[in-house]
Amino acid sequence: MYSRTTDDYELMSKAGIEVIVQPSFWLGSPRTSVGTFEDYWEHMISFETGRSKEFAIDHYVCLSVNPKESTVRPLALDALEAMSKYLDRERVVAIGEIGYNLINDLEDKLFQLQLNIAVEKEMLTMIHLPHVNKKDGIERTKSVLKNKNLLGLSNKILIDHNTEETIEKTLELGCWAGLTVYPITKLSPTRAIDIIEKNGVDKIMINSSADWGISDPLSVPLVAGEMKKRGFSENDIEKVTFYNAYEFFKQSPKFVWKP
């Protein structure tokens, strides 16, 4: 929502959205200092929470050095050190997004360091699958989780931006699986619904990508409507558009919103 206007919040509220969780994402242009990270995290925790409340939407955040911003040295490492003082704030419910963009060793370093933080602080984790080479991305993610003995904590891990080629592997790991509806680099509503039809509704959640590109913060209610047309039950629709996400995030003691 950092990139959206109040009109988006108004439309989301009218569509019935009552609570959102916003991960840390790419600023849109290269960062020049640690201060830009700190200003962004503070903006998310304070300003966006207040802006959401004006439209009767409860707002929570995930903090990270995003994969797209994790390759600049020493900036990314300095930012990671600065992030520690924000993680105990009231609205911070997870570490994320972390993971891969280009799938290289610099990203891998930040990915593993942030996984360490999540384990140390017993926080939920949101992992980003890359926009391209997703098969390589999920395999490398699996390798890291296995090597760090984190598969036993898979119920506290959400792997996001799945497609047809990754969804089965994500579910086999025991992780929660995000399907990001976004018209260009991710999924159309039809593709997302096809994946649900094939793989069921357990541990799968629909989410919106609302950012600098052509995107729609109403993707979740849009998919709900399309699922209804396809003949899905009300219960299954609510699981993938609300209750699965709720079950995941309520594992954080700081996620206090209730339906």
Secondary structure by P-SEA (a helix, b strand, c coil): cccccaaaaaaaaaacccbbbbcccccccccccaaaaaaaaaaaacaaaaaaaaacbbbbbcccccccccccaaaaaaaaaaacccccccccccccccccccccaaaaaaaaaaaaaaaaabbbbbbbccccaaaaaaaaaaaaaaaaccccccccccccccccccaaaaaaacbbbbbbbcccccccaaaaaaaaaacccccbbbbbbccccccccaaaaaaaaaaaaacccaaaaaaaacaaaaaaaaccccccccc
